[in-house]
Amino acid sequence: MNHPACDSRIVCSNRLRINRFSLRVGSSFSAALSLTVASSWRADCMAKRADGADAERLRDEAEGLWQRLLEDQSLRTAAPAVYWEARYHWLSHQLRHNKAAEVLKGIRSEKAWYPDLGGPPWQGRLLELEAKAARMAE
């Protein structure tokens, strides 16, 4: 079964969104950002289609790419939609490593400073992730 995020129409719409962002920002930062986001999506998508060691390697690759995006301290203000997407995916990977307590702490910290959690769709996804982490932490 294909994962919705792997649907070619969604990937195309995501590429369009990246291209619009790149045109709006118009810098080498945006080009590097676009490449990293596209690589992150690709690795996550391929991991959902793979199995065994390949899937685990691709998940680890995607996690590293999402983390690399988050290392940029200006990302939240320069590209908030990308920040919240990267934050969600990176926290999802942390939950995959059974780090439920850290995921809870991260989401609750974000909620304290940014109660809207980036707004739709990331707010809903982060709240679902928080609930899942809370169940795992029990």
Protein Blocks (a to p, Z undefined) as FASTA:
>chain_A
ZZfklpmklmmmmmmmmmmmmmmnopaklmmmmmmmmmmmmmmmmmmmmgcjllmmmmmm
mmmmmmmmmmpmklmmmmmmlmmmmmmmmmmmmmmnopmklmmmmmmmmmmmmmnnopaa
klmmmmmmmmmmmmmmZZ
